[in-house]
């Protein structure tokens, strides 16, 4: 969908988990964070109602800045459950001047089958907001997942991410966007309509645990993004161009506990923090104030009570899952599962003197399988299993229960859990107990 108008930022800020207004901090009982950091005064003075200036990014790992690269975010329902994840792009990526248009303009990406639901949501919340939104047909644009591996002498993160953080107004952000477009797509800059630099797990990227990934939106004249890739910055260095499959990209994401679109999970079944939004850069904000679904998210932030997280798992016999219609998540049972009871005692006291039957023990699933691709799946798993794997340095063996009572062996992989080591030691031990 395409969204434009002087109230675009204010309108979106009330619908998504990311913070798009640096000069708005809610200070009352529902404030999500007690950690106040000094805001960038230059950013706070910007007028976000005029011109096609880009998008504000308030970050944890990086510095706050203005960008023309998209931002990953989430739309929640009133109960704080994830309706859909989304990418919001400043649109178009490159313009001749930020003052060419009177108002900010954005492209909002989500799965096609949600278009009617999202249009209703936007109409219901528009009220007196000065915004216009329009459905853009799939045939008008094309979307590409892209990985650019640079020569050793050009450190991609140091030469792109570090300068990007210094952009503090729309003109600087536009200048940087033009630099990016001419560096990698020289002569074809006009075909780029939007770009997202995937910084969700920026810490892992800096540590070399994952490759820098881009989402590039082009016009419909591009049949293969390799055809318009043209980097002439390195004399004597020619780039090898290749194509990967959507399956391979999805498997890479699932290992890291990452979604891409509403078709990969059941809408309104996961909390934003269960989907690890608080681990992602510039995705969920702790002090932005009211937005749809904010109350439960605020309570989870304030209390720290979160029972599950999305992680990658390996699956031994994925062929057994082919009949699964994915309308309901499948339970994952761990071989470490502890039998729990509804009461402390085996029997419930009866006030009339006769003994009651013992309470039946029940087995709590270790988690639920959300989706899979080949031998890699993405699951929401109880935190105590994650911390057990980290504490004892080994995988957690488990099995998936199918509707026909068959089972499929799987494993919660230690090597895919690194980011959760950042949790406080004391909290890990308490959760494990």
Secondary structure, 3 states (H helix, E strand, C coil): CEEECCCHHHHHHCCECCCCCCCCCCCCCCCCCCCCCCCCHHHHCCCCCCCCCCEEECCCCCCCEEECCCEEEEEECCCCEEEEEEEEEECCCCCCCHHHCCCCEEEEECCHHHHHHHHHHHHHHHCCCCCEEECCCHHHEEEEEEECCCCCCCCHHHHHHHHHCCCCCHHHHHHHHHHHHHHHECCCHHHEEEEEECCCCHHHHHCCCCCCEEEEEEECCCCCHHHCCECCCCCCCCCCCCCCCHHHHHHHHHHCCCCCCHHHCCCCCCECCCCCHHHCCCCCCCCCCCCCCHHHHHHHHHHCCCCEEEEEEEECCHHHHCCCCCCCCEEEEECCCCEECCCCCCCCCCCCCCCCCCCCCEECCCEEEEEEECCEEEEEEEHHHHHHHHHHCCCEEEEEECCCCCEEEEEECHHHCHHHHHCCHHHHHHHHC
